[in-house]
Amino acid sequence: MEPIPEDWQRGLVIVAHPDDIEYGAAAAVARWTDQGKDIRYVLVTSGEAGIAGLNPRQCGPLREDEERASAAVVGVTEVEFLGYPDGTVEYGPQLRMDLARVIRQHRPEMVVTANFRETWGPGVLNSADHRAVGLAVLDAVADAANEWIFPELVEPPWTGARWAAVNAMVGITHAVDVTATVERAVRSLCEHNAYLTALSAEPVLEQAARQIEMATAPRPGFDAERAVGFELYVFGG
């Protein structure tokens, strides 16, 4: 298994919900910000439908605050929310155009997103939002580079995105050594305190530590004590 290319300076992470980055990818983000890379986050929704019993009008701002705090732990200060409705995101031209716009605005060399497959593994369905957003991100990287797709965008085309890395459970082709950043990844996930508290009676720190331990397990053929796996797509640029 090959290491993820790291000869780049600006990265953009685009996912569906607050906490999607923190279940593993944040450990890689912490490594990259330690290298001096400029990493920014774009969240398609505010995760307002994510906590049972909490009205979305209250939940959305709470989860946005938790995501900003979580990002800060791993060295990310720019966090943007697109305001799509949580739970009903649909793949299509509008989503692709909005994502192409943010790619043109932020001008990343590396784009990171989350699992867009139908499942997380046998018998474990992936959410509709994850499926829609992840696939749209990959298409939007190409859209952002093409002057004739979405000509209504005022931002000039961006052809500098060289890779897209999908933080996946299956189909992993590359990995990142996160041995030195696991502890920060745990702290980053812990910032989603209200969300994790609603998920389980298990203490938040124990939940976070267990999840990060699973997400950063050693990868066969990759020489690192702890690693995060990605499926890497290569683009011209």
Secondary structure by P-SEA (a helix, b strand, c coil): cccccccccbbbbbbcccccccccaaaaaaaaaaabbbbbbbbccccccccccccaaaaaaaaaaaaaaaaaaacccbbbbcccccccccccaaaaaaaaaaaaaacccbbbbccccccccccccccaaaaaaaaaaaaaaaaaacccccccccccccccccbbbbbccccccccccccccaaaaaaaaacaaaaaaaaccccaaaaaaaaaaaaaccccccccccbbbbbcccccc
